[in-house]
Amino acid sequence: MNGLGRRFVNEAAPYLEFVDAMYKDNASSGGRSIPAWVIFDAHFRFNYAMGPLMPGQVMPDSRLRKEWLNSVYWKAETLAELAGQIGVDAAGLAATVRQMNEYARTGIDTDFARGGNAFDLYYGDVNVKPNPCLAPIAKGPFYAMRLDAGDIGTKGGLLTNAEAQVIRADGSPIPGLYAIGNTSASVMGTAYPGAGGTLGPAMTFGYIAAHHIARGA
């Protein structure tokens, strides 16, 4: 959610789409989406990992590094107190949590359809009903973690042809210069099908480049 305590995207979306939504909402919310915040309760903390926090049943708060509190994660007995710690609008946060709890009850996220596709469900918990991606935020203490926008360098790079040769502005290949993987422009343009999306093209065009070189073309 943003600093107004409002959701701006399906939180289960791929990270490329999530960060794109962060920037768009940041522009429309007056700079309140970077950073964004993830909010969870004691039930989630006990059962699931979040960032560097292993599930509480494996790594309880008492065993976490002391310096992480109020830097990596924030913790409070009430949502209002948590909102004050992280600078999020308390009324907005409370309203969003009420709405999310209703979505957890019905299984239908009418705002962003979280849990409404196969990608979301793959990472959901089948033990949570009726929607594996929606559970109540109800049991204190409550937690927050900061989400900053970042990049992983899978879009930019040298433009290449079908033989993985780097090409000039006029489209002609530069003899002896090849590029694959993250050193080359993505063959999928601005799209990103999922984790490891650069690995398949890197292997494929590495193979193509090697054969092109071997042929002495």
C-alpha positions in Angstrom: 0.0 0.0 0.0 1.0 3.6 -0.4 1.6 6.3 2.2 -2.2 7.1 2.2 -2.9 3.6 3.4 -4.4 2.6 0.0 -3.7 -0.3 -2.3 -2.6 0.5 -5.8 -2.0 -2.9 -7.4 -2.6 -6.6 -7.1 0.1 -7.4 -4.6 0.6 -10.9 -6.1 1.5 -9.5 -9.5 5.0 -10.1 -11.0 7.6 -7.7 -9.8 8.0 -6.0 -13.1 4.3 -5.1 -13.1 4.4 -4.2 -9.4 7.2 -1.7 -9.7 5.6 -0.2 -12.8 2.4 0.3 -10.7 4.5 1.9 -7.9 5.8 4.6 -10.3 2.4 5.3 -11.8 0.7 5.5 -8.4 3.6 7.6 -7.1 2.8 10.2 -9.8 -0.9 10.3 -9.0 -0.6 10.1 -5.2 1.8 13.0 -4.8 4.8 10.8 -4.2 3.3 8.5 -1.7 4.1 5.1 -3.3 7.9 5.0 -3.2 8.5 3.6 -0.8 5.4 1.4 -0.5 4.6 -0.8 2.5 3.5 -4.4 3.0 1.4 -5.0 6.1 0.9 -8.3 7.8 -0.3 -9.7 11.1 0.9 -12.2 13.7 -0.7 -15.1 11.9 1.1 -14.4 8.7 4.4 -13.7 10.6 4.1 -17.2 12.3 3.4 -19.1 9.1 5.2 -17.4 6.2 8.5 -15.9 5.2 8.7 -12.2 4.3 11.9 -10.8 2.8 14.7 -11.8 5.2 12.3 -12.8 7.9 11.8 -16.6 8.1 8.4 -17.8 9.5 8.0 -17.0 13.1 7.6 -20.7 14.0 11.2 -21.2 12.8 12.7 -17.8 13.6 10.6 -15.9 16.3 11.1 -12.2 16.8 13.3 -12.8 19.8 15.9 -14.4 17.6 15.9 -11.7 14.9 18.8 -9.2 14.8 18.0 -6.4 17.1 19.0 -3.7 14.6 16.4 -4.9 12.2 13.5 -3.5 14.3 12.5 -0.2 12.9 14.8 -0.5 10.0 14.0 -3.8 8.2 10.6 -4.3 9.8 8.3 -2.4 12.1 6.1 -3.9 14.8 3.1 -2.6 16.8 0.2 -3.9 18.9 -2.3 -1.9 16.9 -2.7 -0.8 13.3 -2.9 2.8 14.4 0.3 2.6 16.2 2.0 0.9 13.3 0.7 3.6 10.9 2.3 6.2 13.1 5.6 4.4 13.1 5.9 4.2 9.3 4.2 7.5 8.5 1.2 6.0 6.8 -2.3 7.6 7.1 -4.0 5.6 9.9 -7.5 6.1 8.7 -6.6 5.0 5.2 -4.8 1.9 6.6 -7.7 1.0 8.8 -10.2 1.3 5.9 -8.0 -0.8 3.6 -7.6 -3.6 6.2 -11.4 -3.7 6.7 -11.8 -4.0 3.0 -9.1 -6.7 2.7 -10.7 -8.7 5.5 -14.0 -8.6 3.6 -12.3 -9.8 0.5 -10.7 -12.6 2.5 -14.2 -13.6 3.7 -15.8 -13.6 0.2 -12.7 -14.7 -1.7 -13.2 -12.0 -4.3 -10.9 -8.9 -4.6 -13.2 -6.5 -6.4 -10.4 -3.9 -6.6 -7.5 -5.8 -8.2 -8.7 -9.4 -8.6 -5.9 -10.8 -6.4 -6.0 -14.6 -6.6 -8.0 -14.5 -9.8 -5.4 -16.0 -12.1 -3.0 -19.0 -12.2 0.1 -17.0 -11.5 -1.3 -15.7 -8.2 -2.6 -19.1 -7.2 0.8 -20.7 -7.8 2.2 -18.8 -4.9 -0.9 -18.9 -2.7 -1.6 -21.2 0.3 -4.1 -23.9 -0.7 -5.1 -24.2 3.0 -6.6 -20.7 2.9 -10.2 -20.7 1.8 -12.0 -19.6 -0.3 -9.1 -17.7 -2.0 -5.6 -19.0 -1.4 -4.2 -15.4 -1.9 -6.5 -13.6 0.6 -6.4 -14.1 4.4 -7.6 -11.7 7.2 -5.2 -9.1 8.7 -6.6 -9.4 12.2 -4.3 -10.8 14.8 -1.8 -8.5 16.6 0.9 -7.7 16.8 1.0 -6.1 13.3 4.1 -5.8 11.1 5.2 -3.6 8.2 8.1 -3.8 5.8 9.2 -1.1 3.4 9.2 -1.7 -0.3 11.5 0.4 -2.5 11.6 0.4 -6.3 14.5 -1.2 -8.0 15.7 -2.7 -11.2 17.4 -5.9 -12.3 18.8 -4.9 -15.7 16.9 -7.2 -18.0 15.6 -4.7 -20.5 18.4 -2.5 -21.8 21.4 -3.6 -23.8 22.9 -3.8 -27.2 20.6 -4.3 -30.1 21.2 -7.5 -32.0 20.0 -9.4 -35.0 18.8 -13.0 -35.4 22.4 -14.3 -35.2 23.1 -12.4 -31.9 25.4 -9.9 -33.7 25.4 -6.4 -32.4 24.1 -4.1 -35.0 24.8 -0.4 -35.8 22.1 2.3 -36.0 21.7 1.6 -39.7 21.0 -2.1 -38.9 24.3 -3.5 -40.3 26.1 -6.0 -38.0 29.4 -5.1 -36.4 31.8 -8.0 -37.4 33.0 -10.1 -34.5 30.8 -8.5 -31.9 28.0 -10.6 -30.3 25.8 -10.0 -27.3 23.4 -12.3 -25.4 21.6 -12.3 -22.0 21.5 -9.1 -20.0 24.2 -7.5 -22.3 21.7 -7.4 -25.1 18.3 -5.8 -25.6 15.5 -8.1 -24.5 14.0 -10.1 -27.3 10.6 -9.7 -25.4 10.8 -5.9 -25.5 9.0 -4.4 -22.4 7.3 -7.7 -21.6 8.5 -10.1 -18.9 7.0 -13.6 -18.7 8.4 -14.5 -15.3 11.4 -15.3 -13.2 14.4 -16.4 -15.3 13.0 -14.7 -18.4 16.5 -13.8 -19.5 18.0 -17.3 -19.1 16.1 -19.0 -22.0 17.0 -16.3 -24.6 20.6 -16.2 -23.3 21.1 -20.0 -23.8 19.3 -19.9 -27.2 21.3 -16.9 -28.6 24.5 -18.2 -27.1 24.0 -21.4 -29.1 23.1 -19.4 -32.2 26.1 -17.1 -31.8 28.5 -20.0 -31.3 27.3 -21.7 -34.5 27.5 -18.4 -36.4 31.1 -17.9 -35.2 32.0 -21.5 -36.1 30.7 -21.1 -39.6 32.9 -18.1 -40.0 30.0 -16.0 -41.1 
